[in-house]
C-alpha cells in the first residue's frame, strides 16, 4: 500500500484504517521524495473501545501517531497525545487509544519530530 499525501511528505510511514477488527498498514517508499525509506508496519488490534497500535522502532528515531475520525481531505490529522515524539528503542513500541465503540478511527505513523519543522 502506498500513500500519496503532500503534508508530512518526508516522514509519513503508514495509514491504518480501523473499522472494528484487525487492521494494518505499510509504506515502503518516501512519499513525494526520490529516495526510499525503510519499510515500517503499523499494526492495530482493536477490542471494544480500545485500539492497540504497535510498530518496530529504530533506536533514537522519533515517532508520532496521528489520527483522524474522518478521511475527508479537509479534516486535519491530530497527534495522539499519548504517542507524540516517542523515541525509538530499537524494539517494538506499543501504545493504546480509546475509541467510542462503533466508531471508526484512522491512524498514521509519522517518523521524525512532530510537528515537522519547515525547510527554509
URNORDA-V252647 format. One line per field, one symbol per residue. ss: DSSP state (H for helix, E for strand, C for the rest). psi: psi as a letter, one per 40 degrees, with the letter a starting at -180 (. if undefined). Layout:
ss=???
psi=???
This chain:
ss=CCCCCCCCCCCEEEEEEECCCEEEEEECCCCCCCCCCCCEEEEEEEECCEEEEEEECCCCCEEEEEEECCCCCCCCCEECHHHCCEECCCCEEEEEEECCCCCCEEEEEEECCCCCCCCC
psi=hhhhhdifdeehdihhhhdebiiiihheihheaeiiiihhhhhhhhhbehhhhiihihheiiihhiiieieidehihiihdefhfihieeahhhiihhhhheiiiiiihhhihhiiiii.
